[in-house]
Amino acid sequence: MPIDPIVLSQDLIRCPSVTPRDAGALDVLEKALSSMGFECTRLPFSDDDTPDIDNLYARKGNGKPHICYAGHTDVVPAGNMDEWKHAPFDAVIEGDILYGRGTSDMKCSIAAFTAAVSELDDFDGSVSLLITGDEEGPAINGTIKMLKWLEENDQVPDYCIVGEPTNVNKIGDMVKVGRRGSLNGTLTIFGTQGHVAYPHLANNPIPGLVSLLDKLANTTLDNGNEFFDASNLEIVSIDVGNKASNVIPMNATAKFNIRFNNEHSPESLTKWLYELCDESGLKYDLDINVSGDSFLTPEGLLTETIVDAIKEHTNFTPNLSTTGGTSDARFIKNYCPVVEFGLTNKTIHKVNESAKISDIILLKNIYLSIIRKFFS
């Protein structure tokens, strides 16, 4: 019996699965998938420094092609409860709108794909779902470890669709075929603490830090290319931990983020950052963490199939884009071709997050066409 994507959406939203809590969301999804003949495997992972996370992998069929849908049931906190039109986890429907935390990002997309599969006739191939509870969190005990498990158990898919909310104004206007990478840097300049009236007995680290940040912020990394926007470096924090007005601080620290395209690599950016710091002659410490590399899925069977399915239901051609932040696609791209396509992103992470009922149904129909085209 076909699954109702709206009812399943509501059931999922009513689970307050704020990272790292699951709150029963994976149980709801596993029950629906098991009823359709999926073999479900729970994959809990833990780490000494991060919360334990539960995850779900479900597969139906053993043949090829193997099409995987990747998503997450965890959500961000609701925020100010008084500003919500309806309680964030009540999944209230008002006209054509379903309200609730996780509607757009991305429980309704999961429900739409599950409902689409429930309408499939017998097929030659495999359909799977890779669902994590750790996408909105550290992303350590979720998709990364699940993918390793898939590899170890000969379950790596041939193609993957990530159900993130990619569309800007209407369903089908944008498909993500890549993402810029993300590099986080923490730069500390060391000085000598002292009294502001005796600066010659101290060494103020702030001017040096400001000068170095000015060079970082005003360097043009690139001008973008055919597929990517220009890379950008943004300073996000400057702190000296000084509450006194008559003390020159000992250290000054700044944090910055670089969103970089495929003109760069983490290694080339790291080299540039250290060279710039060395040239300053300042005593410094630089800590770098890369949370994702840039990637581009070239046009091929996956992109062509999705574009054809979208055109079939909307009569327009989607924009193949690499804009936006990072997603778990940055991990999946190391295993198989991956694109992202889901609902609109107008209300994600906002108070009164919502999704149109008509959009959820349209998305379900597009997903169904995508799968059928792969198996035809």
N, C-alpha and C positions, 0 to 999 in steps of 0.2 A: 504494500500500500504506500503511495507517495506520502512523503512527509511535508507538512505545512511549514514553510520557512518562517512565517510570522510567529506561529506558536512556538517553534523551536527557538527563535530569537528571544522571545519573552522569557522562556524557561532559562536560557543562558544568562540573560541580563539580571534576572532575579537572584542570581548567585553573586554576592558581592566580592568578586575575586580580585581584590586589590593586591598587587604584587607584594609579597610572595604567596599570599593566601590563594587557595584554589576554591574554597567555599562550595564545593560540589559541582562546579562547572564541567569538569572533565567527566564526572559520573553521568551527567545529563547527556553529554555528547556520546559517550561510550554506549549508553543504553540505546540511543537512536541508531548508531552505526551497527551495533551488534544485531539489532532487529532486521537489518538489511543484509546480513550475511558477512559483515566485515570481521576479520580476525583482529582483535584489539589487544595491544600490548601496552601496559603502563610502564613508563620509564622514569622512575624517580632518581634524581641525582643530587648529590650533596658535595659541599666543599667546606673546608675548615673556616674560611673567612666570609662565606656567604650563606644565605638561608637555603634550606632544603627546598627543592622544587619538584613538583610532580608534572609529568608530561604524558602525552598519549600518541601512540602510533597505531594506525588502523589501515589495513589493506584488504582489498577484495580482488581476487584474480591472481594468476601467477605468470601470465604471458606478457608479451611486449606488443605495443609500447606501454611503458609504465609511467602514468601521469600522476604526479603528486601535487596536492594542495597543502601549502604551509601557512600556518596562522598561529594566533595566540589568544588564549582566553583570559589572560590577566589584563587588568585595566589600571589606569592611574587613579589616585584618590578623587573623591567627588568635589572637594573644595568646600566653599561656603554653602552649607545646606540650605540656608535661608534664601539664597538666590535661585534655587531650583524651582521651576514651575510645578513639577511633580517630584516626589521622592526619587532619587537617582537610581534606585534598584527596584522600583515598583513596575517598570516596563509598561507605562500607561500609554494607551493609544488615544489620540485626539485627532479625529478626521483622518488625514492621510499620513500623520506623523506618529512615529513611535519614539517616545522619550526614554532616556536612560543612559547611564555611564556604560560605555562599551558598544553602543549601537553602531556608530560609524567605524569605531576602532576597537575591535573588528568582529564582534560576535554575530552581527547580522550577516556579514560576509561568510562566516563559517556555516551559519544556518542555510544560506542560499546555496552554497556548494553541496552541502549534505542533502538538501532537498533535490538538487539537480541530479545527483547520483541515484536517488531513490526512484527517479523516473526513467532510468536507463533500462533498456531491454538487455538480454544477454549480450555480452561483448567479448571479443578476443583481445585480451590485454589485461592491464592492471590499473586500478585506481587506489590511491592511498591518501591519507591525511597525516600530516606531521604537525601536531598541535602542542605548543609549549605554554608554560605558565610563567615564563621568565623574559618576555620580550621588552616589557616596560621597565624592567629592573636591570641588574648587572649583566644579564645575558651571558652568564657563565655556565649555569646548570640546565640550560634549555637546548636550543637548536644546535649549538656547537657539539655538545655531547651526544645528542640524538643522531646527528649525522655520522659521527664516528661509529655509533652502534649500527646504523644502517650499513655502513661499509663493512664492518666486521661480520655482519649477518647476511651479506649478499642481497641487500634490499635497496641499493641506491637507485633512484628513479632515473628515467631517461629525460624527463622534462619536469619543470616545477613552476607552479603559479602561486605566488604569494598574494594573499587576499587583502593586503593593506589598502586603505582608502586613497586611491590615486587620482580620482577625478576632481576637477576644480569646480565646474558649474553644473554638469549633468553627466549621467552615466554614459560612459563610452568616449568622453572627450580626451582622456589621457591614459596611456599605458606607460608604466615605468620600465625601461629596458636597461637601466644602469643607475648608478649612484656615484656621487663624489665621495672620496674618502674623508676620514675625520682624524685629525691629529691634535691631541691636547698637550699643551706645554705649561710647565710651572718654572718660572725663572726667578731666582733669588740673587740679589746683589748684596755682598757683604761689605759692611763699613765698620766704623768704630763709634760706639756710643759716647756721648758727651754733652756738656752744657751748651745751649745755643749762644751764650755770651762769649764762649771760648771755642769758636769753630776750628781754630788752628790746632786744638788739642783733640779734635775728633775727625771723623771721616764720614760725611753724610752720604748714604748710599742712594738717596732718592734722585738727585740730579742725574746720576749715571744710569739708573734704571729708566728714568723718563726719556733720556737721550736714546738709549738702546731700543726702547719700545717705539719711539718715533721712527727709527729706521725700519723696524719690523713692519709697522703699520703702513708705511708709505712706500714699501717696495711692491712694484707690480709683479706678481708671480707669473701671470700669463694673461692673455686676452680671450681665453676660451677657445673653443673650436667648433667644428660642425655638430658635435654631439653633446658638448658640455658647456655650461656657463664658466666664466672665469673663476679661478681659485681665489679665495679671500681669507685673510687673517684678521680675526677680531679679538681685541683685548677685552676680557670679560671681568677681570678683577685686579685691583691694586691694593695692597695692604702692607702696613708697617707695624701693626699691633701697638701703636703708640697712643696713649690716652693723655699724655702730658704735652703742654704747649711750650715747655722750656727745655725739652730733651731732644737731642739729635738721636734718631733711632740707630740700632745696631745693624739691622737688616731691612731690606725692602723686597717684597715679593709680588709678582704679577702672574696671572694666569691668562692664557690665550688659547684660541682654537683656530685651526686651519682646515677649511673645507677645500679639498684639492681634487682636481680632475686628472685625467689620464696623461696629462703633460708631465706629471710628477709621480714619484714613488715615495713611500715612507722613508726610504734610505736617502734619496736625494734631498728631501726636505730637512731631514735630520742633519745631514752634512752641511747644508746651507746655514742652519740655525747655529750650529757649533762654530762655524767659521766666522759668522757675524759677532758672536759673543767673544771669541778669541781676539778678534780685531779691536774690540773695545778696550782691551787692556784692564778690564775690571775683574775683580775677584768674584766669581759667580758659581752658581750651581744650576744646572738645567735638567729637569726631569721630563721625559717625553713618553707619552702613551698613545699608541695608535689603536683606535677602536674599530677601524674598518678601512680597507683599501678601496680605491676607485675601481669600478668595473663597468663593462659595456657588453651586453648580450647582442651579438651581431644579428642582423636580419636573417631569418631562416624559417624552418617549419613552425617553430613555436610562435614567433611574432606574426607570421603570415596567417596562421590558424586563428589567433586571437583577433587580429584585425578583421578577417573575413566574418567571424562570428559577430563582432560588434556592428559591422556594417549591415549584416543581415537583420538585426533587430532595431537599429537606430537610423540607418540610411546616411550615416556620415563616417568619415575616416578619423580614427583617433590620432592624437599627437603622440609620437613615440618620444618620451622625455627621460631626462636624467636628473631633473630638479628635485629639490627637497632634501631632507635629512637622510639618516641611515635607517636601514631595516635589516631583518634577518636574512634578506637576500644576499647580503655581503658575505655570509657564511656558505650559503647554498651554491653560489656561483663557482665554488671550488670543486663541486661534484657533478653538476649538470647545468644545461642552459636554464635560466630563470628569468621570469618577468613578474611584474606586480600589477594586479588589477583588482579593484574592489569598488567600494562605494565612494561618495564624495567626501571631501575632507574639510568642509566648511566649519563643522562644529566639534572636531576632534579635540579632546582634552579640555573642552570648555564646559562651563555651567550650561545646563540644558542641552547637552549633547543629544542628537536626534538623527533619525533616518526616515526617509519617506517609505511608506509601505509599498508604493508603486515602484520605487527604486530597487527595493529588496527583491521584488518579484521579477523585475526586468533583469537584474543581475543573475538571478537563478536561471532564467531562460538563456542568457548569454553563456553562462557556465555550461549548461546542458549542451548547447550547440558546439562549444569548444570540444567537449569530451567526445561527442558524436563524430565530429570531423576527424579527430585523431583516430578513432576506431573504424571509420568508414573505409 
